[in-house]
Amino acid sequence: MLEQIEFTTKSIREKTKNFSPEVGIILGTGLGGLVKEITVEYVLSYESIPNFPVSTVEGHSGKLIFGNLGGKNVVAMQGRFHFYEGYTMHQVTFPVRVMKSLGVKTICVSNAAGGMNPDFEVGELMIINDHINLFPTNPLIGKNINELGPRFPDMSEAYNKKLVDLALSIAKEKNIKVSTGVYAGLSGPCFETPAEYRYLWRIGADVVGMSTVPEVIVARHAGLNVFGISIVTDLGVEGKVFNVTHEEVQAVANRQEPKMTLLMKELISRI
């Protein structure tokens, strides 16, 4: 894996004239609009990047964006990879390894999620303060490469508390309604059954999605600080579980995206 990371990093640096990002951004379903706020310097399609998978999901455009946001050099994934697409965990999280190799120190991740917390509404913005890994595997399984991180990384603060507190203060300042809570990561691709939603709520999760957790595990293994935010696009509250489609998820995410974008942009400027 080291050779792949080094080769991909070298290729990207050649194409971006050694652009050095300090913040990495991973944008979820329907949340690619943050790119409009970036003063773009370079755009690389995933197809042009050695060893990169290609996103196959509607709402994930498949571009790596380099530029300036909030006074910081950033690299943004406009479209992420999912375990349910058939990729291995190493493929899903490979871009995080490359971001670290490029010089990134902080990762900001976003996602669309289903909400089990009965206090939540459709469109709720939830800052993630912890997660539950319910994927059938872990991206760190296998021989550990010490140059990439420790064999047994600590996950007691998967989501950086200072960044969570900073985001909450920004939200209050900008009059943006936000909550905090726990994200449960499942493999997908089917949405959850009513019984699964009940189970997830009872074990301590506030929202559920099909991404984020593998990327955060690898980011923490690599020593990166992490900030995460979910947009609740549908409800799995007991007695309120309705049929949901990917198109409806995208529509809600698109409506709430401006608030998330404002919060994320301001947060990055203050890191």
Protein Blocks (a to p, Z undefined) as FASTA:
>chain_A
ZZmmmmmmmmmmmmnoopacfbdcdddehilmmmmmpccfbdcdfklpghiacdfbehia
opacdddeehiacdddehiadfklopafklmmmmmmmmmmnopabdcdddddddfblkbc
ehiacddfbdcdfbfbdfkgccddfklocfbacfkbmbafklmmmmmmmmmmnopacddd
dddddebjbdcdfklmmmmmmnopabdcfehjlmmmmmmmnopacddddddfbdcbehia
ccddfklmmmmmmmmmmmmmmmmmmmmmmZZ
